[in-house]
Amino acid sequence: MNRWLGRGINFGNALDALGDGPELPLDAQYFDQVAAAGFDTVRLPVRWSAHAGVAPPYAIDPAFFRRVDAGIGAALDRGLQVVVNVHHYHELCAAPDEQLPRFLALWRQIAARYAGCSGRLCFELLNEPRDHLTAARWNAVLADALAVVRAADPGRTVLVGPAGMNGLDALPALAVPDDGKLIATIHYYAPFEFTHQGAGWVTGAGRWLGRTWGGAADEAAVRADLAEAAAWGRERGLPLFIGEFGAFSAADMASRARWTAFVRTEAERLGMSWAYWEFGTDFGAFDLERAAWREPLRRALLGERAAAAR
Ligand code: BGC
């Protein structure tokens, strides 16, 4: 399955949107663009917690479920793999004990709904656990969530990432259940002062504007980071997916393209699959206004091959 995940892209700021920034409409044409460019996978972040009851049975809004169905269907119809997660569940990270029943109820509903769906649909238990969801707490919560998924769907590929916002530093503390259908996922945004320069949601990020990326020392740092993650995966016999990596639009395009190409080729060399953050908004590889790829980023991700060789 990890080989099928291959090269992916996030449809970020669509079903996960917080309502405070640019949003991606999930139009059919964007799925066409992704498939035609030669991507294998779409990662579809979903903010279920904003569309479900706050008291038992924590029912997911049927209209929202249909929007997710449509996104999954659009990806599968084009022969893509699709990763659906639980995104931006900040209430769970703030109060894990209180929110656990709701988190499990969300997964019970999601797993039941898609139990008969193509094996090209994968689940990712939770985006970027943080805050009170410490490594130890997260290990217990993820085992519970996986058990809920398995009760409805024993064969589905499930992705699970470490606490600490899926950073690779937290990998050693991740307790991966014995399951056989798991892929480990990490997010890679280092150096953060480069990838998040000018990002409005990061305090002080304005001070990092102008930071460029390239050269032997910068490359060596990325190489060392990813080698560490790869070694962790090898020791445990677990495939790795870089579920998010990308550089914000305020960085200069030449540096963004260099960093993106370097991380991507290094990941592939180490046998990792990946998904770029993100398709069409503030990290966008695709320019919604021009309805065209930003060529330096498209090339960094997919190389010279122009159209699908699926
Ligand atoms: C968040 C986005 C953010 C991105 C890069 C994602 O996990 O959902 O809101 O833009 O990480 O920081």
Residues whose N, C-alpha, C, O or C-beta is under 5 A from the ligand:
A	BS01	BGC	none
